[in-house]
Every structure is written in C-alpha cells, then in structure tokens.
Amino acid sequence: MDSLFSSSFSTLSSPPRPSLPPLSSFRIRAVPIEKKPQTATTTTKMSRTREQTKKPTPSTMNKKHTRRSVVENKSPLVKIFKAFDDIITNFIDPPLRHAINPKHVLSDNFFPVDELPPTECKVSEGTLPSCLDGVYLRNGPNPQFPPQGPYHLFDGDGMVHAISISKGKVTLCSRYVKTSKYNMEKDAGFPIIPNVIAGFNGLTASMARMAVLTGRLLAGQFDPSKDLGLANTNLALFGNKLYALWESDLPYALKLTPDGDIITVGRHDFGGKLLTSMTAHPKVDPVTKEAFAFRYGPMRPFLTLFRFNENGEKQADVPIFSMTSPSFLHDFSITKNYAIFSENQIRMSMMALMGGGSLFTPDPKKIPRVGVIPRYAKDEKEIKWFEVPGWNNIHSINAWEEGDGDTVVVLAPNMLSVEHTLDRMNLIHASVEKMTINLKTGMVSRHPLSTRNLDFAVFNPSFVAVKNRYIYCGIGGPMPKISGIVKLDVSLSDIDRQECIVASRIFGPGCFGGEPFFVAKEPDNPDADEDDGYIISYMHNENTNESRFLVMDAKSPTLEIIAIVELPQRVPYGFHGLFVKESDLKKL
C-alpha cells in the first residue's frame, strides 16, 4: 500500500527513520493536581541526530505492497471512463486547496497502510491489566488507491485496527471493511466512485463526475443497489453483534476470529427494516441494552429517530418533520427518558453546490436549535425545540436528567469556528460545554468546562444516560491531530465555573494519538469509583514513524502510562473506537 501511494507522491521523499526508544529513556515531568486544576505535562527527551529529526514522508513508509492502479488489459470502455476521470482531475477540478489535496491530506501518519494479518506484538514496558483481556478496535479512513482527484480526510475506505489481548499475549490486526465499494474498486484496480465530501465541490465538477458515474452504471461496471458506503467512522456493539458504521449507509457486520482476525460478514439491514442509513454514533443504554439511533439526509423528513431492542431487532421509525431544513447531524445524546438532537449551522445545500461551493455549507444566519423528544415516542408530537444561539455541536458526550425530570443536562464540545469544521480543520476550536435545559420554562443556560481545544471525548460507558463526573478528551494539536489527553471533573463547574481539567498527559514533540477509550478495572462492580480504570489509545511518533498502544491510569493526576505495546505496523490517525471485553467476544 505505501509503495502504491508513494509512486503518486514522489515529490515527498526522505531517508528511513530509526526506531522509537523504550519508555525507560523518556523523562517524565508531572505537576500534581491540588486545589487549582492545572495541566500536568509529559515531556520527551531523546538524543537525536539531525537526520533523525526530519519528518517522515510517504516514500519512507513500509514498502511491501507493489500493486499499481493500472488499466492495462481492461476493456475499451473502462479505459475511456478512466481517461475522463483524468481529464476531470487535471483540468476541471484539480485539488488545489490543502483541505482536499491528497498530497497534503495524506501526509505524515494519515498516509495509508496495508492490511496486516494477526501479528504478535511486544509489551515493551509495564504489564497489561487483566481487565484489558478482550479487543480494542479503532476505525478510520485508509484509501485503498491513490485518490482520483480531490480527497477529504472523511473520504477514505474504512480500516479497522484491532489490538487483541489475552493473558498478556497481544496481537495487532488491520483489515479493510470489505464494503461493496471496496470490493468493486479492488476488482477494477482503481477508484470508481467519486469521493463524497471532496468529489462534489462545485456544480461543473459534480456534473462531470456524475456523468462518468452514470456511464459506468449503464456499462454495468458497478451495481448501485449495493450502495457505496465507506464504513470508516465508528464501531458499535449491540444485540450481540459488532458493526462498522458510516452515517450515509447501512452498518457492516464484523466477526472476530479466535486468533484476532477481522472478518466482514456484510451489509446488515436488520431483516429488511433498515432500508437506507443510520448514524455512526448510536447510543447503547447499559441497563436496558437497547440501542438508539437516527438518520438524517437532504430529503424530508430530514431527521428520523429509531431504536433496537436488546436482541438487536429494529423498532419503528419516528420521522421528525419539525426539523425544517437539512443539517449536519453527526451525533446525539440520550437520557433515561429523552433523545436530544442539535440542529447546527452546517447545512446540506444543493443551492450552494450549484453556486460552485460545497454540499455542506455553514449558514451564519441560521439560529441553532436543540430538540428534546421522548426516546420511546411513537411520533414527533412531544418534541420540544429550543433556540440556542452559538451552539454548534458535532460530537456529543453524555446527557442526563435532574430534579423531577424537568431539567436535561448535556455535555458536548461546541465548535467555536463552525465555518472551518469540514474545510480548515486545523483552525477548529472546540470548547467542551455543559448545557442545562428546563423543559417547563424553556430556559437554556450553558457554560464552558475548559478553555482548551478539546474533542473526541469519552467517559465510563456504564454512565451512559446518567449523571457522570469524569470525561477524557483529546487535545487538538491542532485538529485533526491529538497531541495529548486531559481528564475533566465536571463537578467543579457547579462551584464557581472554574477550569475543570484535573489531569493531563502530553505525548511529546512530534507524537500524536487519537480518541481515547475508558476501560473499567471492575466493570461488573456497581460500587467501583467512576474513574477506577484505564485510558487506552494508539499513539504515533512522527519523528521515528512508529506507533504504539498506550495504557494509562485513569485515576492518576498525570494519567500515568502503566504499559506500552510496540506495534509491528504503524496505525494511521483515525476516528472512533470501542473496547469489547473477552466475555462479550464469546457472544458474537
């Protein structure tokens, strides 16, 4: 894979890098948290030569894969359509902006990797706690071929990276989700389907790409009934099934083999009851075992709520027609009685596309709203909408009810620069906020929990839909890279609206991670402290081009690293993940 891509990016070259030194050569400096929360920073001191400090580039990545994107020995029609693709890319819609230029978007550790069969890993430092026996899976974009034209980070084929742990033995496996699109393009030997975000940016380019796609359809080169999803965003476990998710398609069911391999079972429509798409962020109630989900789109109804019972059987749709325009609804929250949606200022606009812009466009004139609907509603009659100026929520964290159920509390990052959300992500600043809604009076209040640029927040999953105290967030370094992790104590905001960060770990110069995940030390103990557990995450060192799996003490004031696993192949930066404990693996 790396050599396949490096042939397209030959202008980016530098020599190979040495390996990352062990944890024993890291000097840890920690500032304890006492009365006033503050950041405890980990610094890395390594003796490096001038050559070692250069950044890795595509040509320095692993060079095992030699397959090329070619059209030799293909039919004349295939060659003709491929030639049209090249004309569109080179003359009609060359990827000029950094946000959609593959040479920029796929630099450093965003560069794709090959699939990796289950491969044993070395625990280089510390000991893995027994509660981590199971598998940690993380999904993310990893394009199979060099992109044909403009490419956005969200456009890559889904690849799942799985760390399997059993009695101290660790394996890493990286596999593509074998979607219809992946299989179709693998058979062709080059990209066929236009990229969803970057490929439809402006009317002329969009019409040209749709014309070529229509030609391929008429020529029988692809079957649109199999859909064109990427399955690259998240993973979910409910109804004793594991799914890879992308919000514009159906889920793809996955299986894990005893040796740690990842098998794509196929696109799952829940017995024909889910016909179009669903969110990549369903919420699973840990008590009832139900999964709540939704779908959104450019056609009315713009929003539809639904749920799955504890056996994974889909229940009836609840269309919400009171949402009057299509918004980018990526995530939502649930409480014990409600589902909560944030209608932000990012709209899906065909008019903007026809005017030469993007399908997803910020609308500064639109006033954001929050909708609260009973989660077991049979229709939308009971939904209540609240105007919340300045509220642009993309990811959600948690929500709960207070008092007699008349008050709903929501925790979520709020995008302070929504105009950059899908374009110049390095300019994004997300402020984690606490919002309180009085359902009787309509009063909405909110305040920040931290001034840091934070997103990809997680918490103890046993506290979904109920009041929680601690959350763990990735630090934008800047986005979409994560330079470290912080722990927030939400209860501090109830005192005097003070900064809520109580622990922090910075990965060090040139080192970046991804979304963290919390694993409880005693998941079946109802009396265990909420933060009694571990934070796990992948971390990549761009100075040495190596990745590691980190285990951190969630209670420590410095999020102390207690174990490090050296990985046999780097893990590109990705999106969202999930830990499945060993006892649940046996039920899949």
C-alpha positions in Angstrom: 0.0 0.0 0.0 2.7 2.5 1.0 4.7 2.0 -2.2 1.4 2.2 -4.2 0.8 5.6 -2.8 4.4 6.8 -2.7 4.5 6.4 -6.5 1.8 9.1 -6.7 3.6 11.4 -4.2 7.2 11.1 -5.5 7.9 14.7 -4.7 7.8 13.9 -0.9 10.9 12.0 -0.1 13.4 11.5 2.7 15.5 8.7 4.2 14.2 6.0 6.6 13.9 6.6 10.4 15.3 4.7 13.4 13.0 3.0 15.9 11.4 4.7 18.9 13.4 4.4 22.2 11.8 2.5 25.1 9.8 4.1 27.8 12.9 4.0 30.1 14.5 6.7 28.0 11.5 9.0 28.4 11.9 11.5 31.2 8.5 12.2 32.9 7.8 15.5 34.5 4.5 15.8 36.3 2.8 18.6 38.1 0.4 17.2 40.8 -3.1 18.5 40.8 -4.1 20.1 44.1 -6.6 22.8 44.8 -6.5 24.5 41.5 -6.7 22.3 38.4 -3.8 22.6 36.0 -2.2 20.7 33.2 0.4 18.1 34.1 2.7 17.7 31.1 4.8 14.8 30.0 7.9 15.7 28.0 10.1 13.5 26.0 13.9 13.9 25.9 15.7 11.9 23.3 19.2 12.3 21.9 18.7 12.6 18.1 20.9 13.3 15.1 19.9 15.9 12.6 18.8 13.1 10.3 16.5 11.6 12.9 14.5 14.8 13.4 13.3 15.1 9.9 9.6 14.3 9.3 8.7 11.0 7.7 7.0 11.3 4.3 5.1 8.8 2.1 8.2 7.5 0.5 9.6 6.4 3.9 6.6 4.3 4.9 6.5 0.5 4.7 7.1 -0.7 1.1 5.6 -4.1 1.0 2.7 -3.5 -1.4 3.6 -3.3 -5.1 0.3 -3.4 -6.8 -0.4 -0.4 -9.1 -3.5 1.4 -10.1 -3.5 0.4 -13.8 -5.9 0.0 -16.7 -3.8 -2.4 -18.8 -5.8 -5.4 -20.1 -9.1 -3.6 -19.4 -11.9 -3.2 -21.8 -12.1 -0.1 -24.1 -15.0 1.3 -22.0 -13.0 1.0 -18.8 -10.1 2.9 -20.4 -12.4 5.6 -21.8 -14.0 6.3 -18.4 -10.6 6.3 -16.7 -9.4 8.9 -19.3 -12.5 11.0 -18.4 -11.6 10.8 -14.7 -8.1 12.0 -15.5 -9.5 15.0 -17.6 -11.8 16.0 -14.7 -9.0 15.8 -12.2 -6.4 17.6 -14.3 -8.4 20.3 -16.0 -11.9 20.6 -14.5 -11.4 20.1 -10.8 -7.7 19.9 -9.7 -7.4 19.6 -5.9 -5.8 23.0 -5.2 -6.9 23.6 -1.6 -5.0 21.9 1.2 -8.2 20.6 2.7 -8.8 18.4 -0.4 -5.4 18.0 -1.8 -4.2 14.3 -1.3 -0.6 15.3 -1.1 -1.5 17.4 2.0 -4.3 15.4 3.5 -2.4 12.1 3.3 0.9 13.4 4.7 2.6 12.1 7.9 0.6 9.4 9.7 -2.5 10.0 7.6 -0.7 8.1 4.9 -2.4 4.7 4.2 -1.1 1.3 5.3 -1.5 -2.3 4.0 -3.7 -4.8 5.7 -2.0 -6.7 8.5 -3.0 -10.2 9.5 -2.9 -11.0 13.2 0.7 -10.3 14.2 2.2 -10.7 17.7 3.2 -7.6 19.5 5.8 -6.9 22.2 4.8 -5.4 25.6 7.9 -3.2 25.9 7.1 -1.6 29.2 4.9 -2.4 32.2 2.2 -5.1 32.5 -1.2 -5.2 30.9 -4.0 -5.4 33.5 -6.4 -8.4 33.3 -9.4 -6.2 32.7 -8.0 -5.5 29.2 -8.4 -9.1 28.1 -10.5 -8.6 25.0 -10.1 -6.4 22.0 -9.7 -2.7 21.3 -10.9 -1.8 17.8 -10.4 1.6 16.2 -11.9 2.6 12.8 -10.7 5.2 10.4 -10.1 6.2 6.7 -7.4 4.4 4.8 -8.0 4.8 1.0 -7.3 1.6 -1.0 -6.0 3.5 -4.0 -4.4 6.9 -4.6 -7.4 9.3 -4.7 -8.7 10.2 -8.1 -8.9 14.0 -7.8 -9.8 15.9 -4.6 -9.7 14.0 -1.4 -11.1 14.9 2.0 -10.0 13.1 5.2 -13.5 11.8 5.6 -13.5 10.1 2.2 -11.2 7.1 2.8 -12.1 3.4 2.8 -12.8 2.1 6.3 -10.0 0.2 8.0 -10.3 -1.4 11.5 -7.2 -1.8 13.7 -7.7 -4.3 16.4 -5.5 -5.0 19.4 -6.4 -8.4 20.9 -5.2 -9.1 24.4 -5.4 -12.4 26.3 -3.4 -13.3 29.4 -0.6 -10.9 28.5 -0.4 -12.0 24.8 -1.1 -9.2 22.3 -1.7 -9.2 18.6 -2.5 -6.4 16.1 -4.7 -6.9 13.1 -5.5 -4.2 10.5 -8.2 -5.1 7.9 -10.4 -3.1 5.5 -14.1 -3.3 6.0 -15.0 -5.2 2.8 -17.7 -2.8 1.7 -19.4 -3.0 -1.7 -17.4 0.0 -2.8 -14.1 -1.6 -1.6 -14.7 -4.9 -3.4 -15.9 -3.1 -6.6 -12.8 -0.9 -6.8 -10.5 -3.7 -5.8 -11.8 -5.8 -8.8 -11.4 -2.8 -11.1 -7.8 -1.9 -9.9 -8.5 1.8 -9.5 -11.1 4.2 -7.9 -14.5 4.2 -9.5 -16.8 6.1 -7.0 -16.3 9.9 -6.6 -15.3 11.0 -3.1 -18.4 12.1 -1.2 -17.1 15.2 0.5 -14.3 16.4 -1.9 -15.7 15.0 -5.1 -18.9 17.1 -5.1 -17.4 20.6 -4.7 -18.9 22.9 -7.3 -21.5 22.3 -10.0 -19.3 21.7 -13.0 -17.1 19.1 -11.4 -20.1 17.4 -9.7 -21.9 17.2 -13.0 -18.8 15.8 -14.8 -18.3 13.2 -12.2 -21.9 12.2 -12.2 -21.9 11.9 -15.9 -18.9 9.5 -15.8 -20.5 7.5 -13.0 -23.7 7.3 -15.0 -21.7 6.0 -17.9 -20.2 3.3 -15.8 -23.6 2.4 -14.4 -25.0 1.9 -18.0 -21.9 -0.1 -18.9 -22.5 -2.4 -16.0 -19.3 -1.5 -14.2 -21.0 -1.2 -10.8 -24.2 -2.0 -9.1 -25.7 0.9 -7.2 -28.1 -1.3 -5.3 -25.2 -2.5 -3.2 -24.6 1.1 -2.1 -21.4 3.0 -1.9 -20.7 3.3 1.8 -17.2 3.6 3.4 -17.8 2.1 6.9 -14.9 4.3 8.1 -16.2 6.2 11.1 -17.1 4.2 14.2 -17.9 0.8 15.7 -20.8 -0.4 17.8 -21.8 -3.5 19.8 -25.4 -4.2 20.4 -27.7 -7.2 20.0 -24.6 -9.4 20.4 -23.3 -8.1 17.0 -20.4 -5.9 16.1 -20.8 -3.2 13.4 -18.6 -0.9 11.4 -20.5 2.4 10.8 -20.7 5.3 8.4 -23.7 7.6 8.6 -24.7 7.5 4.9 -25.0 3.8 4.6 -26.2 0.7 6.5 -23.9 -0.9 9.1 -21.5 -3.6 8.1 -21.4 -6.6 10.5 -18.0 -7.8 11.6 -16.7 -11.1 13.1 -13.6 -11.6 15.2 -11.8 -14.9 14.9 -10.1 -16.6 17.9 -6.6 -15.6 16.5 -7.6 -11.9 16.4 -8.5 -11.6 12.7 -11.4 -9.3 11.5 -13.9 -10.7 9.0 -16.5 -8.6 7.2 -19.8 -10.5 7.4 -21.6 -8.0 5.2 -24.0 -5.1 5.0 -26.8 -5.6 7.5 -30.4 -4.3 7.1 -31.9 -5.9 10.2 -34.3 -8.2 8.4 -35.3 -5.5 5.8 -36.3 -3.0 8.5 -33.4 -0.6 7.9 -33.5 0.4 4.2 -31.4 3.5 3.9 -28.8 4.7 6.5 -28.1 5.3 10.2 -25.9 7.4 12.4 -22.3 6.3 13.1 -23.0 7.2 16.7 -25.8 5.0 18.2 -26.2 5.1 22.0 -26.5 1.9 23.9 -28.2 2.1 27.3 -26.1 -0.1 29.6 -29.2 -1.0 31.7 -31.8 -1.8 29.1 -29.2 -2.9 26.4 -31.3 -1.0 23.8 -29.5 0.9 21.1 -30.9 4.3 20.0 -30.1 5.7 16.6 -31.2 8.1 13.9 -30.7 9.0 10.3 -30.6 12.4 8.5 -30.5 13.5 4.9 -31.3 16.1 2.3 -34.9 15.0 1.8 -37.8 15.3 4.1 -38.1 14.1 6.8 -34.6 15.5 7.4 -34.4 13.6 10.7 -35.7 10.2 11.8 -35.4 8.5 15.2 -35.4 4.8 15.8 -34.1 2.1 18.2 -33.1 -1.5 18.5 -34.3 -3.7 21.4 -31.8 -5.7 23.4 -31.9 -8.5 20.8 -30.8 -6.1 18.1 -34.3 -6.0 16.4 -35.1 -2.7 14.8 -38.2 -0.9 16.0 -40.5 1.5 14.1 -39.2 4.8 12.7 -40.2 8.1 14.2 -39.9 10.8 11.5 -39.4 14.3 12.8 -40.9 16.8 10.3 -40.5 19.8 12.6 -36.8 19.9 11.6 -37.4 22.2 8.6 -34.0 22.2 6.9 -31.3 19.6 6.4 -28.4 20.0 8.9 -25.2 18.0 9.5 -26.4 15.9 12.4 -23.4 13.7 13.2 -24.2 12.7 16.8 -26.8 13.0 19.5 -27.4 12.2 23.2 -29.9 10.1 25.3 -31.1 10.3 28.9 -33.3 7.7 30.6 -36.3 9.3 29.0 -35.2 11.5 26.1 -33.2 11.7 22.9 -31.5 15.1 22.3 -30.6 16.5 18.9 -28.6 19.6 18.0 -29.5 21.3 14.7 -26.4 23.3 14.0 -25.4 25.9 11.3 -23.9 23.4 8.9 -26.5 22.7 6.2 -26.7 20.4 3.2 -27.3 22.9 0.4 -27.9 22.0 -3.2 -28.0 25.7 -3.9 -24.5 26.2 -2.6 -23.3 23.3 -4.7 -24.9 24.8 -7.8 -23.2 28.1 -7.0 -19.7 26.4 -7.1 -19.4 25.6 -3.4 -19.6 22.5 -1.2 -22.7 20.4 -0.4 -22.0 21.0 3.3 -22.1 24.8 3.9 -22.1 26.9 7.1 -25.2 29.2 7.3 -24.3 32.0 9.7 -27.9 33.3 9.5 -29.4 30.2 10.9 -30.1 30.0 14.6 -29.1 26.7 16.1 -31.7 24.7 17.9 -31.8 21.7 20.3 -34.6 19.2 20.1 -35.7 17.1 23.0 -38.1 14.1 22.3 -39.1 11.2 24.5 -36.9 8.3 23.4 -39.9 6.0 23.2 -42.1 8.4 21.3 -44.3 6.9 18.7 -44.4 10.2 16.7 -43.0 13.7 16.9 -45.9 15.3 18.8 -44.0 15.6 22.0 -40.7 17.0 20.6 -39.7 20.4 22.0 -37.3 22.7 20.2 -35.1 25.3 22.0 -33.2 28.1 20.2 -29.6 28.1 21.4 -27.6 30.8 19.5 -23.9 29.9 19.1 -24.4 26.2 19.7 -22.7 24.2 17.0 -22.4 20.7 18.4 -20.9 18.0 16.2 -19.9 15.3 18.7 -21.8 14.6 21.9 -20.5 13.3 25.2 -23.4 12.5 27.6 -26.7 13.7 28.9 -28.9 13.1 31.9 -32.0 14.4 33.8 -32.1 16.3 37.0 -34.8 17.3 39.5 -38.1 15.6 38.7 -37.1 15.1 35.1 -37.9 18.6 34.1 -34.3 19.5 33.6 -32.0 18.0 31.0 -28.2 18.4 31.2 -26.0 17.9 28.1 -22.2 17.7 27.9 -20.7 18.3 24.4 -17.9 20.1 22.5 -19.1 23.2 20.9 -17.4 24.3 17.7 -16.5 28.0 18.1 -15.4 28.3 14.5 -18.0 26.3 12.7 -17.1 27.7 9.3 -13.9 25.6 9.4 -15.4 22.3 10.5 -15.2 20.4 7.2 -12.6 22.6 5.4 -9.7 24.0 7.5 -9.8 21.7 10.5 -6.6 23.0 11.8 -8.4 26.2 12.7 -11.2 24.4 14.7 -11.5 25.2 18.3 -14.0 23.1 20.3 -15.0 24.2 23.8 -16.4 21.4 26.0 -19.6 22.9 27.4 -22.3 22.0 29.9 -25.8 23.0 28.8 -28.9 22.9 31.0 -32.4 22.9 29.6 -35.5 23.5 31.7 -38.2 21.6 29.7 -41.1 23.5 31.5 -39.8 27.1 31.3 -37.8 26.8 28.1 -34.8 28.4 29.9 -31.4 27.3 28.4 -28.1 28.0 30.1 -24.6 26.9 29.2 -21.0 27.4 30.2 -17.6 26.0 29.2 -15.9 23.3 31.3 -12.5 24.2 29.8 -10.9 26.7 27.5 -8.7 24.1 25.9 -9.3 22.9 22.3 -10.9 19.5 23.1 -12.9 16.9 21.3 -13.1 13.1 20.9 -14.4 12.9 24.4 -15.2 9.6 26.3 -16.2 8.5 29.7 -17.0 5.4 31.7 -19.6 3.7 29.4 -21.6 2.4 32.4 -22.7 6.0 32.9 -24.4 6.5 29.5 -27.7 8.4 30.0 -27.0 9.1 33.8 -25.0 11.8 35.5 -21.3 11.3 35.3 -18.4 13.2 36.8 -15.3 12.5 34.7 -14.7 12.8 31.0 -11.5 12.3 29.0 -10.8 14.4 25.9 -8.3 14.5 23.1 -6.3 17.8 22.8 -6.4 19.4 19.4 -2.8 19.6 18.4 -4.2 21.2 16.2 -7.2 19.1 14.9 -7.4 16.6 13.4 -4.2 15.5 15.3 -4.4 14.8 19.0 -1.4 16.0 21.0 -2.5 14.6 24.4 -5.3 13.7 26.7 -7.0 15.6 29.5 -9.3 14.5 32.3 -12.1 16.8 33.3 -14.0 16.8 36.6 -17.5 18.1 35.6 -18.5 18.6 39.3 -16.0 21.5 39.5 -18.2 23.6 37.2 -21.0 23.5 39.8 -18.9 25.5 42.3 -17.7 28.6 40.5 -17.5 27.8 36.8 -13.8 27.1 37.1 -11.5 25.3 34.7 -12.4 21.6 35.1 -9.1 19.9 33.9 -7.7 17.8 36.7 -5.2 15.7 34.9 -3.3 15.8 31.6 -0.8 13.9 29.5 1.0 15.4 26.5 2.5 12.8 24.2 5.7 14.8 23.4 7.2 16.6 20.4 6.1 15.0 17.1 3.9 12.4 18.9 0.1 12.3 18.3 -2.7 10.0 19.3 -6.3 9.6 18.7 -9.6 9.3 20.5 -9.0 7.7 24.0 -11.2 5.0 25.4 -12.1 4.2 29.1 -12.0 0.6 30.3 -13.2 0.0 33.9 -11.0 -2.0 36.2 -14.0 -3.8 37.6 -16.8 -3.4 35.1 -19.2 -5.6 37.0 -18.7 -3.9 40.4 -21.5 -1.3 40.9 -19.6 0.2 43.9 -16.4 0.9 41.9 -15.3 4.5 41.6 -16.4 6.0 38.3 -12.7 6.7 37.3 -11.3 3.5 38.5 -9.9 2.1 35.3 -7.6 2.7 32.4 -7.4 5.0 29.3 -6.2 3.3 26.2 -5.2 4.8 22.9 -2.9 4.5 19.9 0.0 6.9 19.7 2.3 7.6 16.7 5.7 9.2 16.8 6.2 11.2 13.5 9.9 11.6 14.2 10.5 7.9 14.0 7.4 6.7 12.0 6.4 4.1 14.7 3.2 3.5 16.5 2.5 2.2 20.0 -0.5 1.2 22.1 -0.6 3.1 25.4 -2.4 2.1 28.7 -2.8 5.0 31.2 -4.1 5.0 34.7 -7.4 7.0 34.6 -7.1 7.9 38.3 -3.6 9.3 38.1 -3.1 13.1 38.3 -0.7 12.7 35.3 -2.6 9.9 33.5 0.5 7.8 34.2 1.5 5.3 31.4 1.5 1.9 33.0 2.1 -0.2 29.9 3.3 0.3 26.3 2.9 -2.2 23.4 5.2 -1.8 20.4 3.2 -2.3 17.2 4.6 -4.2 14.2 3.0 -1.7 11.8 2.1 1.9 12.2 -1.6 2.8 12.8 -2.7 5.8 10.9 -4.7 8.5 12.7 -8.4 7.6 12.6 -11.8 8.3 14.2 -13.7 6.4 16.8 -13.1 3.1 18.7 -14.5 0.5 21.0 -13.3 -2.0 23.6 -15.0 -5.4 23.7 -14.3 -7.4 26.8 -13.4 -11.1 26.5 -16.8 -12.3 27.9 -18.7 -10.3 25.2 -16.4 -11.6 22.5 -17.7 -15.1 23.2 -21.3 -14.0 22.5 -20.6 -12.6 19.0 
